[in-house]
Amino acid sequence: MRQLMPTLVGLLLVGCAGPEAQDLLAGKTGAFLSMDFYGDTDVVGFHYEVQRVACYEGEYFQPAWLEFNVDLVDGIFPGQVELVEQTLDSSSRHLGADLFVTLETGCYDVIAVPASSFDGDLWTPSYDCSAVKAEAVEVLAEQTTDVTLVSQCVGDPIGALDTLVLLNHPPQFDLEIDEKFNFECEPVNVCATVHDPNDDPIEVDWSKVAFGENVLAINAQDPEIVGFDDGHRIWRACAEIVTDHTASYDIEINVYDLGWKDGNLVRMEEIVAPEESRATLVFPIFTSILDENLCFDHEGQLIYAEGVDPTILYKDCDPTTAEEYYCSGNYSIDSELEQQICWGSYLREDVYYPVCPGEEAPENLSPVSSLKGVDVPSHDHSDFIADKSAAIALGKALFWDLNLGQQGQACASCHFSAGSDSRVKNTVSPGLNDLNVSPVFDTFASGSGGPNYTLALDDFPLHLLSDITDRNSSILRTTGNDVISSMGTFNGTITLSDEIETCNSDLDSMFFVGSANTRRVEPRNAPTTINAIFNFRNFWDGRANNVFNGVDPLGRRTDTTGILKMVDGGSIVDAHVELINSSLASQAVGPVLSNFEMNCGATGIEPDFRRAARRLFQTMPLAGQDVHANDPVLGSLSSGLGLNVTYEEMIEDAFHSKWWDSDTLVGNFTLMENNFSMFFGLSVMAYEATLISDDSPFDRFVEGDYSAMTSDEIKGLGVFLGKGKCASCHHGPEFTGAATDLFKEHEEGGLVERMFMAKTDDITPSALYDNAFYNIGVTPTAEDIGVGAVIGGHPVSFTRQEKDRAGGGNPPDPFETDPDTFEVDSGVPVSSSERDAVDGAFKTSGLRNIALTGPYFHNGGTATLRQVVEFYNRGGDRRSGSSNGFSAGCDNSGLDSNCSNLDPDITTLDLTDDEIDQLVAFMEALTDERVADESGVFSHPSLPIPLGHDGDESTSTASNGDECDDEMIILPAVGSGGRSAEGLDPVPSFEDLLACVDGDSTMVVGCFSDAYEL
């Protein structure tokens, strides 16, 4: 860091020198670069690039490319030509320069990049201030041309760093309001005290943005200088706001800094475009009818209201901000806190609006509100499903049936614990998605890791830093690209008998202990199935398409048909299936044929849904599994062990006959067997659509039960909406932008967006991306490119499909893009060659029941919610700088030509320990007690679950010689009364199970015997 109190000029000057320099510059022109500084940032100097370009189309010129690194110390005086006391010509207003170069006449692009370090010819761009570029600057002989370059610096600086050439900070202000509560036609006086870190002149704009029917007037005064702070002007701007109707109003104040352009004083935004340079705040004014029975003092304290204790204070709805927002109208009292509690908050462009009972939400805002009553996204399956209740019963039976997959694997085997998987043994996968290295198991903190390893709490987080607040601090340990996920089937090959599959063990080159195979572990952590019905796309990478094709997860991205139907006269014809808003059906059919999850077939004969149907039809549904008599869906069909109906009968009850009522063989399979994938996907989706958890303490709180959340949980909600920036991605009643909000975006052309990116060395740090899919820096992008993958011959990413369309291609997914909705360059169409931020991006996960669904992130890299918050608090785990094996100024969230793919909201948060605890407490309040108790719709049959294998990662028993013996637990059957009615403990979390691991990485016998049957 350097602090330069003197002010130097900051313009690019080109032209010829004065008399003393004529001999050096005869016949040539020059480039004159200088700077203006004040205060501290990470900038220690500047990297300049000057490139010859054509002045007009077809011009011939000799190419030229010059680069210079200039330290601030060297920049105080001219670097090559002594012109300190000499202007270049009579039109020049500047006496000093940090760099002078001579140039041939012509046009040049000039790039100036603030640098945070120099090491010889190597340099690192500033993270505080961005690069700036002037294009086609014309250099004329015997003349001096002034070119102003202004670059924007972000954040709240300590001191300031100002340059007319390069650097600018937005203004800052404090707001004073004499009374947020007023009566009709009573004026409210509001004043802003403004200072600009660069001491630029300012402009203040006041406007109404939401609430209420009318603002009579906003009488604004021109800003005036009221003082100085360290030589910088302090401005004050005031406005008188008059309302005329009982309502709530939102007033927006925008403070702009100004700069000179073409001889005129303009908003700095015109100079640094497309970036913004302003400070913005939206604040409420609450207007009431004049009522003698209701009075407030100037602090917002209730003085008197009929029937209400006059000592009650108004609670700040968003205590993390400097501005207090008070409630008006109807309210409820928390007797413990002696405060009024606001019932909800609304999000628009990072501005949070508290809203009280009786008040309507502003338009175009996305509520963080209860899930109660939120409609399941619409889909029409009426041409297929004849009886929805029968389809739900079929789907639940199929989801929990261990005979569905090979080797005792049900869908529920990886989704048995709050819809996810909490197992801690044999759950390590060796980076199977890494683009750069072959998968190898890494060593863990508590042991060797690898197959059949038992995790311990000390193993987490997988990426441990010496300073948990600094993502670039030294790494104490890391497990490389290993992932914590779910175990599935053993490796094997398929043999057939009458089209029925049998798995034969085949030596696995990766998942084994000694000479025997272990169950394989999937390459990503299993997301929860609860509330998944709201997702527009499913799986972490979104490959489970919104359109269900009846066969596989990929929608229109595959040409697979395969679905048949019977038409009049009994003939069988091909049927084209495209069912929108059916992503859960697309997801459901994926694992059944996976050689990691529910089947074998890594080599040889590939698994087939039709053969799975034939094998399954030979057994009774849920054969050998307890089905509780009080199961709200399957209880009436229970025979104690299994059901008293066949799968064929359940399909006939659930689906129209044209999809199954024929014995004609097609490809050696009946119509029902041919269409089993469709029956399976739609019925499992119908069942999973019932798994909605909408009765957490948070839901009850925002519905009006203000005793449902504790003081710390309420404060945590404030952190969540404010300083923690969580609601930027985890908004809406599902706490994810990838859910119902995305269905609306689909209708409005918003599935693809263009946004500003995290700061890189790019001149224009913007990129296209898939809405609600973000790279947050969990792991280096090359370890798993997420939605950036190509599957079925087409990109999974909507962004890359849209770029393909822009280049004349014909992408398969049915969506439109509206450039008018873009945050950056609104209205500018997508170009096939423009930058995207797709690689390494994953779907924003929902946060409901999050306390029960660890481990967290797509790689399962953290074990506790506190570790998750610590991750976000330090701005993720991406590494920066050339010392870490990638280009200077880049980070490991980038890939290929992209220096960074990091979402711009992933920045350091500076949360205190108390704020972290409060945020964790709030997220715990998102747990629906019915999920923890497995009551009501969350009840289920019994299920044997492999907990790992006998022994450990070094030795294991293999009774059949080929496969390690499973250690099993039994998930007991529960009815609608839940676990508590059966005398069972609630569902244990991943953290609970880690606590069952002792010092030598073995499970403590009986540690969770009250939750499972051992």
N, C-alpha and C positions, 0 to 999 in steps of 0.2 A: 504494500500500500504506500502511496505517496500523496501528500497533500500540498498542492501548489496554490498558495494564496494569490500571487500576482495573476492578472488576467492577460492572456495573450489573444491575439486576433485569430479568428477561425474561418478563413475562406480559402478556397482553391483559386489561385491566380495563375493565368497563363499569359505569356507575352514576352517582350524583350526587355532587357535590363537597362538601367541608367548608364551614364557615361563611364563610371568606374568599372563596370562589368562588361562593356561593349566588346572588348577583345576576346573574352571568354565565350561570348554568345553571338558573335557575328554570324549573320545569316540564319540564325536559329530562333526558335521561340522557347518558352519555358513553362514548367508547371510549378506552381508555388503553393505548398500545402502547409497550413498552420492551424493552431488549436487554441482553445480557450477553456480553462479548467477552474473549478472551485470545489474543494471538498474531497472526500474519500469514496472510492469504489474499488473493484478488483482490477481496474485498468492501470497498467503500468506503461503502456505505450500503444503504438498503432502500427498495423501492417497495411501498406499501401500497394495496390496493383493498378497499373496503367496499361491498357491494351488498345492497340490501334484498331479502329473499325472503319467501315466505309461511311463517307459523308453522304453518298447518294448511291442508288442501285447501279451496280456494274462498275463502280470506281475501282481502278487498279491502284494498289499501294503495297509498299513493302511491309510485311507483318512485323509487329513489335509488341513485346510483352516485358514490362519492367515490374520488379517487386522490390519493396523497401521495408525494413523494420526500423522503427524510430522509437527509442526510449523517451520517456517524458523528460528526463534530464537533458538528453541531447536536443529535444524539441524546443527547449527554451531559446536556443540560438540557431541560426541557420546552419544546416548540415554540410553544404558543399560550396556555397557561394556566399561571400561576406556582403550581405545586403542589409545589415541591421539598420543602417541610417539612410537607406537609399530606396526610393520607390522604383518600380519598374518603368512606368511612364507617368505622364501627367494625370491620367485618369485613375491611377491606383490610389487607394486610401490607406494602404497597409505598409508597415515598415519592417516587419519581421517575418521569418519563415523558419520552419523546422526542417524543411527539405526543399531543395531546388534541383530540378532536372531540366535539361534542354531537350526539345522535341522538334521533329520535322513538322511542318504545317500539315493539318489534317484533322480528323475527328478521333476522339479517344473515349473509351469507357474508363471511368475512374472509380475504384472501389476502396473504401477506407474501413478497416475492421479494427475496432478497439481490441486490444490484446491484454490478457491477464498474466502472461509470462513470455519470456524470451529465453531460448537456449541455443545460441549460435543462430543458424538459419531456421531453426524450429520455433514455432510460436503457437500459443493457445488462445483462441478467441475468448473474449469476455463473456461471462454468464450474465452480467448485469446490463450490458448495453449491446445492441445489435449492430450488424454491418450496414453500410449505406452505399448506394451506388448512384453515380450520375452517368447517364448514357449519352453517347455521341456528342461530347463537348468539343466544339470546334476551336482549334488552335490556329490563330492568324498571325502572320508575321507583323512585327512592329506594333503589336497591340497587346493589351492586357485584358483578359476576360475574367470577371468575378463569377464564380459558381458556388452557391451555398449548398452544403451537404449537411443534413440534420438526421441524426439517428435517435431512436427512442430508447431510454433506459427504463426498466420496470422496477416495481417494488417501492418500498418506503426507505429512501436512502438515509444514512447517517451522514449529515453534512450534505454535500452535493457535488456533482461533477458536471460541469457545463461546458459545452463547446458549440460554437456556431457552425463548426464544420460537422461534428459527429454526434454529439450527445445531448439528450434532452430528457427530463423527468416530467411526469404529469404534475399538475398542481395538487395541493392538499388543502382541506378546509375543515373547520369545526362549525357546527350549526347550533344556533341558540334560538329557542322558540319560547315565547312568553307563556303560551298556554295551548296545549293540543286539544283541549276541550273548550268549545265555545258555543254560543247560541246563535240562532239564525240571524244573519245580517250583522253579526258582531265581528269586527276585523281581528285577525290574528297577525301579530308582527313576528317576522322571522328574519334573522340576520346570519350571514355566513362570514366568518373570519378566515381569510385566504392568504396563503403564502405559496410561492413557487420556488422549488429548490434551485432553479436557475435564474431567479429574479426576472422572469419574463413578465410582460404585462398580461392582464387576464381579462376574460369576458365571462359574465355570469348570465345564465339563462334559466328562467323559472317556467314551469308548465304543469298542468294537471295531466296525470296519466291514467288514473283509474278511480273507481268508487264514485258514488253520488251522482246526482242528476245535473248539478250546475255549480260552477264557481263563478260568482258574480264578477270578480275582478282580481287580478294579480297586479298590484301597483308596485313595480320594481324601481329602485333607485340605482343610478349609476354607481359602480364601485368607486370608493375613495381610499386614499392612502391614510392610514391611521397610526402608523409607526414603522419602526425598523427593527429587525432582528439580525444581528451580525452583518449589518449592511444591506440586508434584503428587505424589500418593501413588504409591509403587512397591509393587506387590503380589507375593506369591510363593505359588504353588499347586503342591502336589506330590502324586504318586500312586505307589503301589507296585503294579506289574502282575505277576501270576504266571500263567505258562502251564504246561500239563501234557502237551504233545504235541510231538513233533519236527515243526516246520512253520514257516511264515512268517506273521506276524500283522500286521495294519494296525490301529493305534490312532488314533482321531481325537480331537483336543482342540478344543473350541469355547469361545472366551472372549467373553462378552457384556458390554456395558455396560448399566447399569440407570438408570432414570429414574422419576419419580413420576407415577402416573396414578390419579386418583380416590382419592388418599390412600394408595396402596399403591406399594411399590417393585417395578417390573416390568421385564422385559427391554425395552431401548429399541426392539427390533424391533416390539413391540406398539404403540409410539407412532408410529414412522415407517413402519409397514406400508403398502404391501407391500414396501418396501425392507428389506434386511438391515443389521444393525449388529452385526457380530461379526468376530472373527479366527479362522481355521480352519487347521489343519495336520494332515495325516495322515502318520504316521511308522511305519516298520516295526520289528518286533522279530523276530529270527531265533533259533529255539530248536533245539538239537541234543541228541542223546543224549550223555550224558557219555562222553567218549572220551579216553583218555590220549594218543592219537596226534594230537590236534587241539586246539590252544590259540590263543586270541587275547588280546591285551592290551586295555586299556581304550580305546585309540585305534583299535581295529579292525585293528591290524597282526598279521599271522600270525606267531606265535612259533615254532610247530613243527607240521609235518604230514609224515607219512611220505612220502618221495620228492619233497618239494617244497622248493625253496630258501627258507630261513627269512627272506631279505631282501625277499621279495615284499611289496609294499604293496597295499592295497585301493583301487581307484579310486572316486572319487565319481561315481556314475552320472549325476547332474544337477548339474554344477558351478556352475550359475547360481543355485542356491538356497543359503540359509544353512545348511540342514540337509544333512548327509551321509547318503547311503544306501549301505550296503555290500551286497555280494553274499554269499550263503551257498550251501551245497550244492556242486553241480558248478560248475566254472569253468574258464577257459582263460587262458593267460598270453601277453601281448604282450611279447616279449623286448626290443623296442626301448624301450617305455615302462616296463618293469618294473612293470606295474600289471595288476590284474585288470580285465577288460573285461566289463561287463554286456551281455547280448545283445539286450535290447529294453526298451521302455518302454510303459506303458499309461496311457491318459488317462481320467479321470473328473472332471468338474466342475473342470477346471483343476488337478487334483492329479495328479502324474506318478509312476508306480510303476516303478522298475527291477525287472526280473525276471531271474533267472539261470537257466542251463540246469538242467533237472530240476524247476523250480518251475512250477506252474500259474498261469495268469493269474487275477486276481480276476474274479468274476462281473460282468457288465454293463459291462465295460470295452471300449474300442475300441483294438485293438492298432495301433501303428505298427510294422509287421512286414513280412516278406518277401511278395512277390506270388506266390512259387512255390506252386503247389498251390491257389491261390484259385480257386474254381469260377466259371465264367461264369454270370451270372444265368440261371435256367432259363427256357426258352421251348419250346413244343411246336409245331414246324412240320411234324410228320410227316404231316399230312393234305395237305401241299403238296409237300414235298421228298421225293423218292423215293431219292436218292443224295446224301448229304452231301458226299462228295469231289467229285462232279461239280458240285454247287452252288458249292463253293469255287472250282473252276477257272473256272466261268462268271463268278462275281463278280470274280475277279482280272482276267480278260480285260476285262470291262466297265469296271472301275475304271481301267485303264491305257490304254484304247483312245481315241486322239485323234479317231477318227471318230464317237464318241458324240455330242459336242456340235458345234455349229456352229463354224466357223472354227478347227478344230484344238484344241478344248478337251476334255481328259479330266478325270475327277474328280481324277486325280493331278496335274493342272496346278497346282492350289492346295495339294496335299498330297504333294509329291514329296520334301521335305527333312525327314526324321525325322517324317513325317506332317503337316508344316505347310509354310509358305512363307517362304523366306529372301530373296526377291528385294528389291533396293534401288532399282530404277528403275521409273518409272511405277506407283508403289504408293501414291499419295496420293489420298484420297477426301475431298470437301469437306463433311463434316458432314451427310450426307444424312438422318440421323435426328433432327436438331435440331427441336424443337417451335416454337421462337421466331423463327428467322431463316431466310431462304432460303440455300441452300448457296452459298458463295463460297470459292474457294481462298485460303488465307492465305500470308503470306510466311514462309519458313524462314530459319534462321540462316545457312546457307551459300549461299543462292540464293533465287530467286523462288518456288520450290515449284510446285505445280500439275501438270497432265498432263505426263508424260514427264520429270519432275524426278528427278535422281539424288540419293538421300539420302546424307548424310555423318554421321560420328560426332558432329560438332559440332552437328547438328540435334537431338540428344537430350540430356536428356529434352525432349519437346515443350513441357512446362511447366517453365521454369527459374526458380528463386528465388535471391535474393541470399544467402540463408542456407538451405542444404539441410536444416537441422534444424528450421526454423521455417516451417510451412505458410502463415503469415500475413505472412511477410517480403515485401519488395517483389518484384514479378515482373520479371525481367530480360527475358524474352521468353515468348510463348506463341503457339502456332499456332491459337488459337481452338478450333474444333470439328473441325479436320481429323483424319483417321484414317489410320493406315498399315495397308494391307490388301493384297488380292490382285487382280491384273488378270484380267479375263475376256474377254468378247466385245466387238466393235464394236457400236455402235448400228445398228439396221437394222429393216427390215420384212420380213415373210414373204410369199412367193408360193408357190403350190402347183401341182404338176404330178403327176397321179395320186396325190394325197394325200402327195406327198413335198415336204418343206419346203426352200426355198432362201432364204438371207438376202440382201437387197439393202441396200446402204449407204444410210443416212439421216442427214443432218447432225445431229450431236449438239450441243446447246446448251451443254454443260459440258465434256465430255472431247474436246478438240481442240487441235491446234497448227497455227497458220496457218489454212488452209481445209480441213484433213484431220482426220478423226477419229482419236483414240487409243483403245486398249482401255479399257473402263470399269473402275473399281475399286470393289470392294464396300464397304459401309458399316461392316463390322467385320472385325477381324483373324481369320484362319483358325485355329481350334483344331486340334490334332493329332488324327489318326485312330487313332494307336497307343494302345491301352488304352481307347479310347472305348467298347468293347463293355461295359465295366463301368458306364457312366453310366445313371442311371435316365431322364434326359431329355438330349437333345443340342441343339446350337447354344448360343451364349452366353445367349440368352433362354429356353432350354428349350422352344421351340415344336415341336421334333421330339418328338412325343408318345411316351410309353411304349407306347401302343397303336398298332399299325400297321393302317391301314385299307385297305392295298393300293394306294392311289392317291396320297396326298399326305402331308405331314408332320404334319397336324393331328389325327389320331386321330378321336375322336368329336366334335371341335369343328366338323367339316364334315359335311354330309349326303351327301357324295359316295359313291356306290356304285361303279358302273363295272366291277366285277369279275364275270366270268361263269364258268359251269362247264357241262360236258356231263353230263347225267344219262342213266340207262338209256333206251334207245330213241333216243339221239342228239340229243335236243332241248337247246337252250341256255337256261339260266335265270340270273337274277340270283343272285349269291352275296354274302352279308354277311360281310365279313372284319373280325375284331377280334382281333388277335394281341398278347397282352400281353408285356411285357418285350422289346419289339422296337423300341426307340427308334432304333437304328442303321438299321433299314430305313426308318423314318419320315424320318430325316435324309437317307438316300441319295437319295430321290426328289426332294428339294427343288431342288438345284442344276441338274438336267438341263433344267428348263423356265425357269430364271431368266434374264431378259434382261440380267443383269449377269454371270452366271457361265458358262453353257454354251450359251445360245441367244440369239436376237434377239427380235423381236416386241414392242418397246416400244409400238408402235402397230399397228393393223390386225389381222390374223389372229393369234390367240393360239397359242403352241406347244402341241403335243399329244404325249403319250407314244406313242400308237399310230402317229403319223406318224414319230416318232423311230425306232421299231422297224422300220417299213417301209424307211426310209433305211438303217439299220444292217444289215438283213438282205441288202442288195445287195452288201455287201463281206465279205471274209473277216475274221474276228476279228484285230485288231491288224495289219491290212494295212500293210506298209511299215515296221513296227517290229521291231527285233531282239528275238527271244525266246531267251534263253540255253538251251543244251541241258541245263545242270545246274539250271535253274529247278526247285525241288522240287515245284511245282504244275503248271506249264505245259510243262516240258521235254519230256515224252513226246508232247505235241501240237504241238511246234514244227516249223515248216518252214523255220527260219532267219529269214525275214521273215514274221511273222505265224504263224497256226496252220493246221493242215491239216484243220480241221473247220469247219462253219458254225455260226452262232449258233443256228439252228433245231435242229441236231443236239445242241448243248450243252444247250439247254433241254429237249429230249426226254429226254436222259440224266438230267437233274437233277430234273425235276418229274413228278408223276403225270399220266397221260394225260388225266384228266378236265378238266385246266386248259388243254390245248393241242390235243388231237387232234380237230379239226373244221375243215373248210374252209367251213362256213356263215358267211356274212358278216353281221355285226351292225354297223350304222352304217358299212358299206362297209369293215370291217376283219375279219380272221380272228380266231378265238378266241385264237390265240397273240399277235397284235398287240394285241387288246383287253386282255389280261392282262399285257402286257410290264412295266408299272409294278410289278406284284407280283413278277414274276420278278426284275426288276432289284433291288428293295429287299431281298428275302430272300437273293438270291445275294451281293450286295455285303456284306450283314450277315454272311453265313456266312464270306466271305473276311476281312473286317475283324476277326472274332472270333478269327482266328489271329494277329493282330498284337498280341501280348502281350509286353511287355518286362519280364521278371522275373529278369534276371541282371546287375543292376548291382553295383558294389562294396558298396553298402548291403545288397542282398539276401544277398550272400555273407557279409557281416559278421554279420548277424543270424541266419544259418544256422549260424554257428560258426567261420567263417574270420576270426579277429580281426586278421589281417594285411591284410585287404582294404581297410581304411580307414586313412588317415593320422591322426596325432594331431590336426591341425587339423580334419579332417572329423569326428572323434569329438567334439571340443569343439563343433563347429558343430551336431551333433545335439543336444547339451545346450542350446544356445541356441534351437534350433528347438522343442524340447519345453518349454522354460522361459521365459526372459525375452523371447524373440522372439514368443511366443504364436502361432506359426505353426500348431501342431497343433490350435488351437481350430477351425479350418475345414479345414485340409489334413491330416486324420487318416485312419487306415486304410491298408491296404497300397497303395492307389492314390494316397494323399496328397490325397484330396478327399472331403469328406462327401457329395458329389453322386453317389457311385458305389454300391458294394455296400451300404454302411450305409443308403442311402436305400430300397433294396428292403425291408429289414427295417422301416424306418419306415413304409413303405406298408402293410405287413401289420399294423402296430400303431397305425395312425391318426395317424402323426406327420409327415405331409407338410406340415401347417400347424402352426405353433408361435406361441406368444405369449411375447415376451421383453421384457426391459428394453431401452430404446433409449439412444443417446447423449443426453447431457443437453441439454435444450431448455428453453424457457420454459413447457412443459406442466406441469400439476400432476401428472399421472400419466404418467411417461415410459415407457410400454410400448406395444407394437404387435404386431399379427399379421404374419407374414411366411412366405414359402415356404422350407421347410427347405433349407439349402445354397445359397440365393440371397441375396446380400448386396450392399448399397450400401457400397462402401469408399472413396468419395470420389475416384475416379480423375478424373472430369470432372463439371461441373455436371449435375444430374439431367435438366434440360430438354434437354440435348444428345443424350440417348439414354435412354429410360425402361426399356429392357431388358424384364424379365419383366412389367412393368406394362402392356404393350401389349395391345390387343384385336385379335385376328386370327381371321378366320372367323366374326365376329359374337359371339365369346365371349372373356372374358379368358384370356390365356395363364396367368396366375397362379392356382394352386390356392387361394391365400388369398382372392382376390376371387370365385372361384367359390363358396367356402364361405360368404362373406358374402352372396352372392346366394341361396344355399340357405337361410341363416338368415332372409332376408327373404321366403321363400316361393317363390323361383325353383327351377329345375330344371337345375343345371349339368351339362354333358355328361360330364366326366371321371369315371371310376369310382374314387372314393377315399372314405374315411371319415376323419373327424377325431375324435380322442379328447381332449377338454379335460383329462382327468386327467393327460395327459402334458405339459401346459403348464408352463413355468418360472414364469410369473407368473399369479396367479389360477387356480391349478390347480382343475379341475372346473367352472369358470364357462364356460358355452357361448359360442360365437361370436355376436356381435351384428352385424347387418347394417350398423350405423352406426359401429362402433368403428374406431379408427385402424389403418392398416396401414403397413408399411414395404416396399412393393413397388416403387414407381417408382425407377428407377435401379439396381435390383438385378440382378446377373448370377450365372450359375452359377459355383461354386467350381471352378477348373480344377485338373486333376491336375498334379503337379510332376515326374513321371518324364520323363527326357530333357530337362529344362527348359533345360539349357545349350545345346541345339541348336534350340530352338523359338522364339527371339525373332523379332520384337519382342514385347513383353509387354503384358498387359491387353487388354481388348476393343477399345481404340483403338490398340493398338500404340505406346503413348506412351513406352515406355522401351526402350533398346537393349541394356542389359547387366543381369546379375543384381545387380550392385552398385547400380545405379540403382533397381531394384525394392526392394531392402532399404532404401535411403535413403528411398524413398517411405513404406514402412511405419514406419520409424523416426521420421519426423516426424508420424505420425498421418494420412497421406494428404494430398491436395491440396485438400480442401474449404476454402473461405474463410469467414471469420466476421465479422459486424458490419455495421451499416447502411451503412458507407462503401463497401462492395462491391456495393451495389445491391439488397440484400434486407433484410428486417426485422431490426432489432436483436435479437440473441440467437439468430438463425437462422443456418443455413449453406446453401451452395448444393447440398447433397445433398437438400434438401427440395423439395417441389413441391406446388402447390395449397395445401390447408389445413395440410399438414405442415410444421412449422418445420425438421425434420431427418428424414432417412431413414437416417442414418449408423449402421452397425453399431457397437455399444458397445465392441467389442474394438479398434476402430481408434483407438488413442490413442498418444501419444508413448511410445517404448520405451527411450530413453536408452542405446542400444547403443554400445559403444566401437568404435573403428576395428578393433581386433583381433576383436571379436565379429562385426562385419559381415563381415570377411574369412573368419572361420571358418564363418559361416552360408552364405556363397557357396560355400565349399569343400564343405560338406556337400551342398548342392543339386547341385553338379557331380558328386558321387558317386552321384547317382540316374540317371546315364546308363548305359544298357545298351550295351556295346561293340558288340553285334550290330547295334544301330540305327545307330550311327555308321559301321559297316562295311557295312551293308545285306546282311548274311549271313543264311542260313537263311530263316525265314519273311519276312524283310524284303527279300529279293531281288525283282527286278522286270524287266520288259521295258525297252527303250530308250524315250525319250520326248523329242520336240522341245519346248522350253519357250521361250516369248517372254520375253526378258529386259528388255523395253522396246522403244523404237522408235529408229530411226536419228535421230541428232542429239540435241537436248536439249529443254528446255521452251520454247525460243524458236523454233527452226526444226527441221524434220524433212523427210525425203524421202517422197513419196507416189507410188509408181510408177503406181498406177492412178488417181491424182487424188483419191480419196475417203478412203482409209485410209492412215495412216502405215505405212511399211515396218517390219516386225518385225525386231529384232535377236534372233537365236536362239542358244540353247545346246542341246546334246544331252546328256540324262542317259543315260549308257551302260547297256546291259543288263548285269546281274550275275546270277550263279547263286548256288547255296547257299554257295559259298566266299566270297562277298562281294567288296567292293572290293579288298581286299588281294590276293585271288587274281588280279585283273585288273590289278594294278600301279597302282591308283588310290588317291588320298588319301582319308581319311575324309570324311564329309559335312561341308562347311563350315557354320559357324553364321552367323547374321545378323551378329554382330559381326565374324566373319572377312571377310564380304563387304563390310561397311562399311570395313574396313581396305584394301580394294582400290580405294577411291575417293580420287583425288588432290585436290590443293588447288583445282582448278577444277571439281570435281564431275563428273568423268568417270572411268569405270572404267579401271584400269590394265590394258593388254592383256596377256593371259596370266597374270594374277594367280592365277586358280584353274583353270588349264588341266590340272592334275593331278587335278582333281575332276570336271570336265565336259569335253565335247568342244565347242570353240568353232566 
